Amino acid sequence: MKLSKPIAEKVTKEMMKIIPYNINLMDEKGVIIGSGDKQRIGSLHKGASKVIAQKSINEIYTEGDGMKPGVNEPIVINGEIIGVIGITGHPDEVRPFSKLVGATAKLLIEQETINKKAQNDRIKRETFYHELSYRKTSYDDEFLQQGKMYGIDLTRKCQAILIKGNLHSKDMKAFFDGFRHFFTIDNSKRVLFITEPSSFKEVVTELLVNKEIEKVAIGEKEEFAAISLEQAANALSVGVKIKPSDKVYFYNDLKLFIHLASDHRDHHSSILSVLESLGNDQELFHTLQVYLEENGDINNTANKLKIHRNTLNYRLEKIGNLTKKNPKVILELFELICSIIWYK
């Protein structure tokens, strides 16, 4: 443990509000790092040097040899002197205050140590799950042991569940208080890693009823968690384009379209132009999406859009005229689906 300058300054500032004497706090070398007299900061305190050398309290009753009357007391933690407290004044008057300042300093030092350990533990954990999210090479023994330390068995296949939603809500925080294996990708996306098959259904069920979660995308069980996460990310990217009203997207259900989407866009400029011909007509674009979601069922599509069948047929005909692709012809509809996936 160490007496840091911020703690020394904090103790000095706060304690001098209630103690009518000047306070100096010195580090383990006797250098003043906190003082009511700012001009003395950075200078060597002779009384503190004596305390450190003798490993005992040093009380000065008369001024002389560059030292003022006061009490200089070591701050000892785990048998080690980590600093010295110096209070200027007659020893009989300031001695009780020395104990108070020392207790306060120790408390803050111990709290800082706990906070630093917690921060270091958090950084180590985030580093591990970051690597787990993107590593596509064999896990070595050290990495497997890290996983074991965090309670995740990486000798089993891993399944990634990517969620998008309000990560800062009370419900979400409560959920993640009970689930440790996750990595935050950005402000709205977080990935969960599952290696225990028995917990998969329970986790998904809980996610589905959580109103703060907008979308859930699920990868396959894979040897490398990063591959499953990549699958989930692709499922989310494609799913929101062709099934925007769905909440859950499974990679396995969208595999064909994901592979289509992964091809280079430049090779499909002719298909892209199909969708671009709709221009900024979001009504037609939305109509096409709902039509796909309802598997081409005219009645269901019209009901979901809250329009008459004739209005729907008019819109589909307009899409056909603009794109030269008839949504009611399966192969041409397939081209329209592709154009939605590749659409910028």
N, C-alpha and C positions, 0 to 999 in steps of 0.2 A: 504494500500500500504506500501511497505517496500523498503528501500535502501539496495540492496543486495551487497555482496562483489564483485561479477563479474562486476556489473555496476560501483561501486566505483572505481575499478581498471581501468576500461575502460575509464571513465571520466578523471581520474587523468592522465593516460598515454597520451591520445589524447590532452587534454587541455594544458599540459605542453610542447607540441610541439610548441604552438603558444603564450604561456604566460611565460615570463621570471621570474617567481616566483614559489616557492614551493607551492604545493597544497596538502591539507589534506582533506579527506572526512571521517566524523564520522557517526556512526549509531545513533539510537534514544537514546542510553545510553551514548553517548560521546566517544565510543571506536573507535580508528582510524582503518578503514577498507580499506582505499586507500590512498597512499601517495607517493610523489616523493622521500621521504626518507624511504626506505623499512624497515629500522631498527625500525621505530616508529610504524609500523603496529601491532595492538594488544594491544597497550598501551592506557591509558586513557588520553584524551585531556582536560586540565583544562578549556581552553577557551570555548570549546564546552559544557562542563558541566554547565558553567555559562549561556550560551545561552539557554540551555534547561530549566534551573531553572527559568530564567527571561523571557523566551519566547520572546526574542528580540535580535537584533544585538549587538555584543560585539566587540568594536574596541579598540585595544591596541596600544598606541603610544610609550611606553618605555618598554625596556626589564626588566623583574624582576619576582620573584616568580615562576620561571620555565616556564614563558611564553615569547614569542617573539612578537615584533610588528607585527600587521597584522589585518585582518578583519575576524571575525567569524560570519557567517550568517546562520540562520535556513533555512532548506528546508521544506516548509509547503505545504501540499497537503490536500485538504478538511478540512482545519482548524487544521490539526494534524502535529506536528513536527516529521518527519520521519528520519531526519539526519541533519548534520551541515557541512557547507563548511568553511574551514579555508585556507586563503591565507596569506603567510608570506611576510611582507614588510610594508612600510609606508602606513597607511590607506588611505591617499589622493591619493596614486598611485595605490593601488590594489583594491579599492572600486568598480570601474567600472567592473573589471574582475570578481568580486564575483557574480555580477548579471548574467554575461555570463555563468559562470560555473553552477550557480544555475538553469538557464533556460535549459541548456544542460542536467543536471542531472534529472530534472523533466520530460523532454521529453523522456529520455531513460527509466525512471521508469514507466511512463504511457504506453510506448510501450511494455515494459516487461509485465505489467499487462494485456494488451490486448492480447499479445501472449500467456500468461499463461491461460487466459480465453478461448481462441480459442483452445488451446491444451486440456484443461479439457473438453470442449464441444465435441471435436473430440473423446476423450477417452470414454466419456459417450455414444456417438453415436455408436462407434464401439462395446462397451460392450453390448448395447441393441441389435444390429443386430447379434452379435455373439450368444447371447442367443436365439434370434428368429430363428436362423439357426439350433439350436440343441435341443431346448426345445420341449418335447413331452408330457408335462403335462399342465393342464388347466392354462390359462392366468388369473392371479389375477387382481384386479382393478388397482393396481399400475402399472403393466406391460401394461395394456390396455391404461392407461393414458399416459404412456411413448410413446406408439405407436401413440396416438393422437397428442402428442407434436411434433412428427416427421412427422406427416401428413399421417400416415398409419392406416386404420381402421381395427383392428384385431377382430372386432365382425363379420366381413365378412370372407368367405373362402379365403384362400390365395393360389396363384399359383406361383411356383418357376420356374425361367428360368435360367439355368446354362449355362454360356458361357465360351469358351476357346479361347484364342487368345492373341494378343499383347495389353495388358492393358495399356501400357505406350505410345502408339501412340497418335498423336494429335487428330485424329478422335475419338478415344475411350474416351479421356479426355473431348472432346467437348460433346460427348453423355452423359457422366456421370455428366457433369455440369448441365444438364437439367433433370436428373433422380436421385432422392435422396435415393430410397429404395433398397440398395444393401449391400452386404458383400463380402469382398475379401478373398477368401479361400487360395489361394497361388499366386505365381507370374504370373500365366497364367489363373487362374480360378476365376470367380466372379459370384455370384448368385444375381438375381434380384427378388424382391418380388412384385407381382401384386395382389391387392385386388379390383381394379376398372376394371370390365369387359370391359368397353369401351376403356381402354388404352392398353389392351392386344394385339390386332391386330396391332395397331400403333407401339408398341414397337418391336414386332416380325418382322414386315416389315422393320423397320429401322435396326435391327440387321442383317437381311439377306443380305442387300445391303452393309453392312460394310465389306470391304475387309480385315480388320485387324482381323476379327473374323473367326476362323477356324471351330468351332463346336458350336451348340446350342442344348441343351437338355431340354425338357419341362416336368414337372411333372403335376399331376392332381390338381384340386382345392380341397384343404383339409382344415379341421378345424385348423390343426397345420401346420405352414409353414415348419417346420423341416421334416415332412413326405413327403411333396411335393418335398423338396430339395433332400431327400433320393431317391425318385423315379427318379428325374432328373439325379442324379449321377449314378444310376443303368442303366438308359437308355443310358447315355454316354458310360459307361463301356462296355455294351453289344453291343451297336450300332456300335462302331468303329471296332468291331471284325467281325460282319456279314454284315455290310453295310459301309465299310470304306470310300467310296467316297461321301456318303451323308453328308450334312451340318447340317441338323436338325433331331433330334430324339425325338419322342414322347413316353412317358412312356406307354401310352395306346396301341400303335402299337407294342411294344416289351414286353408287360406284360408276355406273356407265356414264352419267352426265359429268361426273368429276373428271373422268379420263378425257372426255371430249373437251372440257373446259381447260385442261392442262396443255392441250395442243397450242401451238403458236398462233396468235390471233391473225398475223399477217397472211397466213395461208387461207384464211376464211373471210377475206374482205367482201366477197360476193354475198355471203350469208349475213355478215354484219350490216351491209347496206340495206338488207331487208327490214331490219328493225329500225334503222336510222331513218327510213322513209316515213316512219310514223311521226317524225319530228317531235314536237313538244306536247303531243296529244296524250296526256297522262290518263285520260279516261279510257282511251282505246288500249293503252298499255296495261292498265289495271284490269280491264275486261278480259284481255287475253290471259293474264295471270290467274284470274278466278276460273276461267274456262278450263284451264289446265288442272287446277286444283280439284275441280269437280268432274274430272275425267271426261270432259266433253259433253256432259249431261246438260241439255238446254234448260230443262225445268229447274234443276238445282242451281245452275249458274244464275238464271234470271232471279230466282228467289233470294240468293245470297246478295246479288247486286241491287235487289229491290226495284227491278224494272220489269216491264212487260216482255214476254217472249218475242214479240215483234221488234221491240227496241233492241233486244239482244241480237236477233238475227240481222238487223240493220247494221249494228256495230261490227259483227263478224264479217259481213259482206264488205263493209268499208275497209276493214283490216286486209281482206283479200284483195280489194282493188288497189290499195296503197302499196302493199308488199308483193303483189303478184303471187301470193301463197295462200291457198284456201285452207282456213283452220279446220274445215270439216273433212279434208282429205288427209289421211293418216301420215303419209310420207311428207306432205307439205307442212303439216302441223309439226312434224319432227324437226324440220328446218327452222320453224319459228321458235321451237324450244331451244335449239342450239343458239339461235340469234339472241335469245334472252340471256343465256348463260354467258355468252361472249360479250354481251353489251357492256359498254364502258360505264 
